[in-house]
Amino acid sequence: DTHLEHAAGLPAGLVAHARQLIALNQALRQWLAPQGAWTQQISLANFSAPRATLIVSSAAAATPLRYCQQDILTWLGEQTGERFSQLEINVRALPRPR
């Protein structure tokens, strides 16, 4: 979020979306945490109804995600007030925290 403080030249809507994405990532990990340690390998990459995109760092983490994808779409809709019907799951290394 410290990088967003220096985003004066960016459109306000883009900065707001980035801040919401950061907050949703934190909330998603907390919401999924009771399901196991694999949930820390998940990152919400983007969301724009009706589609959301998650990045996971391993195929092992992607498998349980597929079983709860409808719950995730419902949860995301409750958080944003939008209706989501598609969840894309991409397996690749997550960005390192700064």
Contacts in CASP RR format, 6 or more apart in sequence:
PFRMAT RR
TARGET T0000
AUTHOR 0000-0000-0000
METHOD contacts of the structure
MODEL  1
DTHLEHAAGLPAGLVAHARQLIALNQALRQWLAPQGAWTQQISLANFSAP
RATLIVSSAAAATPLRYCQQDILTWLGEQTGERFSQLEINVRALPRPR
1 19 0 8 1.000
1 22 0 8 1.000
4 15 0 8 1.000
4 18 0 8 1.000
4 19 0 8 1.000
7 14 0 8 1.000
7 15 0 8 1.000
7 18 0 8 1.000
20 80 0 8 1.000
21 44 0 8 1.000
21 46 0 8 1.000
21 47 0 8 1.000
24 44 0 8 1.000
24 47 0 8 1.000
24 76 0 8 1.000
24 79 0 8 1.000
24 80 0 8 1.000
25 43 0 8 1.000
25 44 0 8 1.000
27 79 0 8 1.000
28 42 0 8 1.000
28 44 0 8 1.000
28 72 0 8 1.000
28 75 0 8 1.000
28 76 0 8 1.000
29 39 0 8 1.000
29 40 0 8 1.000
29 42 0 8 1.000
31 75 0 8 1.000
32 39 0 8 1.000
32 42 0 8 1.000
32 68 0 8 1.000
32 72 0 8 1.000
33 39 0 8 1.000
33 40 0 8 1.000
35 64 0 8 1.000
35 68 0 8 1.000
38 58 0 8 1.000
38 60 0 8 1.000
38 61 0 8 1.000
38 64 0 8 1.000
39 61 0 8 1.000
41 56 0 8 1.000
41 57 0 8 1.000
41 58 0 8 1.000
41 61 0 8 1.000
41 94 0 8 1.000
42 54 0 8 1.000
42 55 0 8 1.000
42 56 0 8 1.000
42 61 0 8 1.000
42 65 0 8 1.000
43 54 0 8 1.000
43 55 0 8 1.000
43 56 0 8 1.000
43 94 0 8 1.000
43 95 0 8 1.000
44 52 0 8 1.000
44 53 0 8 1.000
44 54 0 8 1.000
44 76 0 8 1.000
45 53 0 8 1.000
45 54 0 8 1.000
45 55 0 8 1.000
45 90 0 8 1.000
46 52 0 8 1.000
46 53 0 8 1.000
47 53 0 8 1.000
47 76 0 8 1.000
47 80 0 8 1.000
47 82 0 8 1.000
47 84 0 8 1.000
49 77 0 8 1.000
49 80 0 8 1.000
49 82 0 8 1.000
49 83 0 8 1.000
49 84 0 8 1.000
50 82 0 8 1.000
50 83 0 8 1.000
50 84 0 8 1.000
50 85 0 8 1.000
50 86 0 8 1.000
51 84 0 8 1.000
51 85 0 8 1.000
51 86 0 8 1.000
51 87 0 8 1.000
51 88 0 8 1.000
52 72 0 8 1.000
52 73 0 8 1.000
52 76 0 8 1.000
52 84 0 8 1.000
52 86 0 8 1.000
52 87 0 8 1.000
52 88 0 8 1.000
53 87 0 8 1.000
53 88 0 8 1.000
53 89 0 8 1.000
53 90 0 8 1.000
54 65 0 8 1.000
54 72 0 8 1.000
54 87 0 8 1.000
54 88 0 8 1.000
54 89 0 8 1.000
54 90 0 8 1.000
55 90 0 8 1.000
55 91 0 8 1.000
55 92 0 8 1.000
55 94 0 8 1.000
56 62 0 8 1.000
56 65 0 8 1.000
56 89 0 8 1.000
56 90 0 8 1.000
56 91 0 8 1.000
56 94 0 8 1.000
57 91 0 8 1.000
57 92 0 8 1.000
57 93 0 8 1.000
57 94 0 8 1.000
58 91 0 8 1.000
59 91 0 8 1.000
62 89 0 8 1.000
62 91 0 8 1.000
65 72 0 8 1.000
65 89 0 8 1.000
66 89 0 8 1.000
69 87 0 8 1.000
69 89 0 8 1.000
72 87 0 8 1.000
73 84 0 8 1.000
73 85 0 8 1.000
73 86 0 8 1.000
73 87 0 8 1.000
74 84 0 8 1.000
76 82 0 8 1.000
76 84 0 8 1.000
77 83 0 8 1.000
77 84 0 8 1.000
END
